[in-house]
Amino acid sequence: MADQFSMQLLSAHLWRWVLLLIPAIALAFWSYHGLLAPLSRPARASLWLLRGLAFLLVLFALWQPVVTVRSPASGKPTLAVLLDRSGSMTLPASSPKYGSNRGEEVAKAATELDQSLSDRYRLRWYGFRNDLEPAQPDSSPAGGTSIGQALEEVLTRSASDPVSGVVLVSDGVHTQGRDPLRVARVAPVPVFTIGVGPERSVSDLEIRRVQTNRRAFAGEPLPLRVVLSSSGLQGKSVLVEVRSGDRVEESRSVTIEGGQGLEQELSFDLEPHQPGLVLYDVTASVEGDSIPENNHRQFAVDVQDRKTQVLCVADAIDWDFGFLRRALEADTTLAYSFLVRTGSQGFRALPGSRLDALPTSPAQLSDFAAVLLVSTEAKWPGEFLNATARFVHQGGGLLLMGTAPQAGSSTELARILPADLLPATGRGSGNPVSMRLTAQGMRHPVTQLRDSPAENTQIFASLPPIWRTAGGLKPRGAGRSLLDFQTSGNETNSAFAVGFAERGKCAWLAGRGWWRWSLTAAGSGGNDRLYRDFVGGLVRWLAEPAVRDRFHVEPGKRVYASGESSQFAASLYDATFAPVEGAVVELQVFGAGDSLHTPLARIPLSAAGEPGSYEGEGPSLPPGAYRFEATARAAESNADLGTADGPFWIEPMGPEFARTGSDRDLLRQISSQSHGRSADLASISDLVQAIPTAIRQILRVREIELWNHWLLFALFVLVLSTEWFLRRRRGLA
């Protein structure tokens, strides 16, 4: 291929210089046309052309011309080879002849690629898990799979020394990061994919989910639900054990029923005995299981001495209160007291309540962690509302369900609520309205009913509509909307808002008919577990102190899945419990054994959205037990502001082991979107033959700035010198 030339004019005032070209040529012509000298016609024309050419060279330089030269790169074309080193590489290979696991199958593919391509191409070898790294033959498979990020990063790294194509060797089980199809669609070079692992799921038993409460009480039952999923093991017996340390707390044998992917649920009642953070292991064993990695799950429970007390006050016994009470009483992790209105100002206690009258001072609420206020009308005793407001200021939690309570202008409660109640618009105010999960709701623990964001969003979108209280809510200050009403037009009305008030928490469910979330599910043949999980999680979040210590650090989870990055959140307050901003907060992660005193990771925590809040993200770690230690220091004086520590765990199970078959469809789409080819280990020779015609030819690009080049200056001097010489020869000045 011959060199290619192109020219660009960079001047921002191109047309201005083009217009000047006409008078410049006219001036050159006039300067010799009207000259009274004994010149022949050819001599006069030559001088005129030389003067015009000089003007033209000046204007040409002002246009700032740049010549681009594209020439074929010399030497061998370069190919980037990406080898999957994620945790799923420990799963079975597509055939025993390729090895015992997918990691060995990848190694075999790499050997064949090296033998087939190294003579004709320069090969750059990379491994990838959560991110891209240089290929290391002795690295152990671990972590998640981010195919999209690996493709994007290798293309970015190759910007200065471009590659002609990318060869991806993977099982296609993409578990995190950017969408690989989007990256492939805009990739400037073809991506060739080689799939490893069986396309169909192998015989496997998986502990799909483990559901329980995050908090329990010593000597009280702790309900546990274990969901099993299986394929190819129908009729076999499974032993499920729940352990705490070396002790077997519960065990049960169950026969696998149904076919591919059928879920079976087991229920256990554990009984923790000692207060503290307790780690439980759930294991399932069955003969013929091909993937033992997904038969082990872990969860941690905070065991406390006594139950946290919660007060629920209602101004009417209606459907919302009735279903709320039923859901609360089904939650054995908290102790509830109920007060209901009996007249204009009177309230009576339901059996088992710790109070027999409406409290009128914060001291009467000192035994409670949260107050639930079910309000159907605006009028409430002012002393009770003011006492509740001061209770929240001192660290309590408040849930308001329904309309905003008022007691003249003396109430302090309105000032601590996370939102304002919008006036009713009159349009469709009598019709129930569906709701949707907001961006804040996707991250908030109260509305994270499932680990999957997509599943979480679908859950709330499918719940029955409710009636709005007035026009809904508009969050204010630090208030955040977790659920919005799906209204027509561009207006945004919140249905559920949360916030903080000094040391306490507030939440507001602005609507009527929340009971429909429970009744409709039960009436359609399902159960009201979602409603109970939502209500129970909300109350437990409110009952949890917003400010425990002046410096408090919590991991996002006590038990992370294998391959998942660890998240940490911290809150920092001064001696008056005012939030401290701009501090230097750093967290170190330690492991067990030899790494007990050597930090495995140092994680800086940066300022989050709320004052005094900090957050940070650590790397994915191998399964095991870990401990974090955090320090906070003043930015200017370096004074010590506090320390915090605590345990967390990484369980063996992760998304890498949730899908046992390879995703060849994704690999085919990646190659198709990028104009590459797809193959497996058996057809790798066909892919090698297709590479020369599919790869992109790399061109070396050089740019020459003619306007700043010595050649243009030399030509200008030559033209003027020639004109001067001719003029002197003919006796002109």
Residue, then its C-alpha position, 0 to 999 in steps of 0.5 A: m500500500a502506497d503512502q496517502f497524503s492529505m492536507q488541512l487548513l487550520s486557520a480560523h479565518l480562512w475565508r478572510w484570507v481567501l478574500l484578500l487573495i483577489p486584491a493581492i493578485a490585482l496589486a501584483f498585476w497593477s505594480y507591473h502593468g502600469l510600470l513605465a520601463p522598457l520591458s518586453r511582454p514576457a519579462r513584464a509577465s514574469l515579474w508580475l507572476l513572481r510578485g503574485l506568487a510571493f503574495l500567494l505564499v504569504l497568504f498560504a502560510l496564513w491559512q496554516p496548512v498541515v499535510t498528513v502522511r499515512s504510511p503502512a506500519s512496518g513489521k508484524p501486526t500486533l494482536a492483544v490476547l486476553l485470557d480469562r483468569s476469573g473465579s469461574m476458571t475453576l469450573p469444569a472444562s468443555s471436555p476432559k481432553y482439554g483439562s480438568n477445569r476451564g483454566e487449563e482449557v484457557a492455557k491450552a488455547a493460549t499455547e495453540l495461539d502462540q504456536s499459530l500466530s507468533d510467527r506472523y504477529r506480535l502478541r501482547w498477553y493480558g489476563f483479566r478478572n475485575d480489571l486488566e493485568p499482565a498475563q502471569p502463568d502462575s496466577s490463580p483463578a479468582g474474582g469476578t469477570s468484567i469482559g467489557q472493562a477488559l476490552e475497553e482498557v486494552l484498547t485505551r492502552s493501545a492508543s499510542d501503539p495500536v493493535s490490529g485486533v483482539v483475541l478474547v479467550s473466556d467462558g463469556v460469563h460476564t458478572q460485572g462492569r461495563d456492557p461488553l456488547r457496547v464496547a465491542r460495537v464501537a471497537p475500532v478493531p475486530v474482536f475474535t472470541i474463543g469460548v471455553g467451558p460447556e455450553r450446557s449446565v452440568s450436574d450441580l446443586e446450588i444454595r441460591r439464597v440464604q435469608t434471615n434477620r441481620r439482628a437476633f436476640a440471645g435465647e430467641p428463635l432466629p428464622l432462616r430460609v435456605v433456597l436450593s436450586s439444582s440441575g441434573l440431580q433429580g431424586k438424589s438426597v441432599l444433606v443441608e447443615v447450618r454451622s456456627g464455628d465447629r458446632v452443627e446448629e441444624s441439619r436436614s436431609v431433603t430429596i431433590e424434586g423437579g427438573q432443571g433449575l427448580e428451587q426448593e425452600l427449607s426453613f430452620d429455626l436457630e437459637p443463638h446463645q451468646p451476644g456478639l457478631v456470629l458467623y454461620d455457615v450453610t453447606a449442602s452436600v450431594e453425590g454427583d455434584s460437579i461444582p462444590e463452590n456454590n454449595h457453601r454460603q455464609f451470613a453474619v448475625d448481630v446477637q443482642d442481649r434484649k429486644t429493641q423496643v418500638l412504639c406504634v401510635a395510631d389515631a384510628i384502627d384502619w386497614d393500614f394500621g391493621f396490616l402494619r400491626r400484623a407484619l410487626e408482630a410477625d417480626t420477632t427481632l423487635a418488641y412492640s407497644f401499641l397505642v390507639r386513639t379512643g376519642s378526641q384526645g384519649f388513647r388506649a394501650l393494646p395488650g402487652s404494651r409498655l405504655d398505657a398513655l400517650p407520652t408527653s416527654p422524651a423521658q417517657l420514650s427513653d426505653f424505645a428506639a423508634v416511634l411509628l406514627v400512623s396518622t389519618e388526620a392532622k390533629w394530634p396533641g402538641e405535647f406528644l408531637n414535641a416530645t417525639a421531635r426531641f426524642v428524634h433529636q436525641g437519637g431516636g427513629l421516627l416513621l410517619m405513615g399517612t398525613a402530616p400531624q399538626a397541633g397548631s403552630s407549636t409543634e417541633l415535629a414539622r421541622i425534622l421531617p425529611a420532606d414537605l407535603l405538596p398540596a393536592t392538584g385535583r387531577g386524579s387525586g382519588n385514583p390509586v397511583s403506582m410507584r417506582l424506585t428512585a436512584q437513591g432507593m436503589r442504594h438505600p438498605v431499606t429498599q434493597l429487598r434483593d441483591s440484584p438492582a434489576e430485580n429490586t426495581q421490578i419488585f416495586a414496579s409490580l406492587p399494587p398502586i396506593w392513594r396519595t396523601a395530598g400531592g405527595l412529598k417534596p424532599r427538603g434539606a438532607g431528605r432523600s426520596l426512595l420511592d416516587f409516584q408515577t405521575s403524568g407529565n414532568e412533576t416528581n412526587s415522592a411517596f417515601a422519603v427518609g432523612f436525618a435530624e441531628r442524631g436521629k432518623c426520620a422516614w415518611l410514607a405519604g399515602r393510604g392503602w399500603w395494606r394492598w401490598s400485603l393483601t393483593a399478594a396473599g389474595s393472588g396465591g402468593n404471600d405477603r413476605l415482600y410487605r413484611d420484609f419491607v416494613g421490618g427492614l424499615v423499622r429495624w433501620l429506624a431503630e438502629p442508632a444514627v450516631r453510635d460513636r463519634f467515629h463509627v465505621e461499618p462495612g456495606k455487608r458483613v459477608y461479601a460474595s466472592g469477587e465482590s469489591s468491599q464497601f465501607a461507610a464512616s460517620l465522624y462527629d465532634a464532642t458536641f456531635a456536630p458532623v466533622e467535614g474535611a477529615v483524613v479518613e483511612l482504612q486498612v484491611f488485615g487478613a488471618g495467618d501471616s497477614l494478621h499484622t500486614p495490611l492487605a489493602r489501604i483504602p482512603l475514605s472520601a466525603a459522601g453526600e451527608p455532612g460528616s459521612y465518608e465512604g470508600e471501596g476496596p479491592s475484591l479479596p479471596p474468600g476468608a475472614y478479615r478485619f478492618e482498622a480505620t483512623a480519622r485525623a484532622a486535615e490541618s493539625n493531624a490531630d487524632l479524631g478517632t479509631a474504629d475496627g471490626p470484622f467482615w468475611i468473604e464467602p466462597m460463593g459468588p456470581e461466578f458460580a451461579r451460572t455453570g454453563s458458558d455463555r457462547d451467545l455473548l461471545r458470538q455477539i461480541s465478535s459479530q458486533s466488532h466484525g471478528r470471528s468466534a470459535d472454540l478450542a476445536s475450531i481454533s485453526d479456522l479462526v487463525q486462518a480468518i484473522p489476516t483478512a479481518i484485522r485492521q491495517i495499522l497506518r503510521v501517521r505523520e503531520i507536517e506543518l507547512w506554514n511553519h516549515w523551512l521549505l516554505f520560507a526558502l521558497f518565499v525567499l527564492v521567489l523574491s530573490t529571483e524577482w529582485f535579480l530580474r529587476r536589477r538585470r533590467g535596470l529597475a530599482 
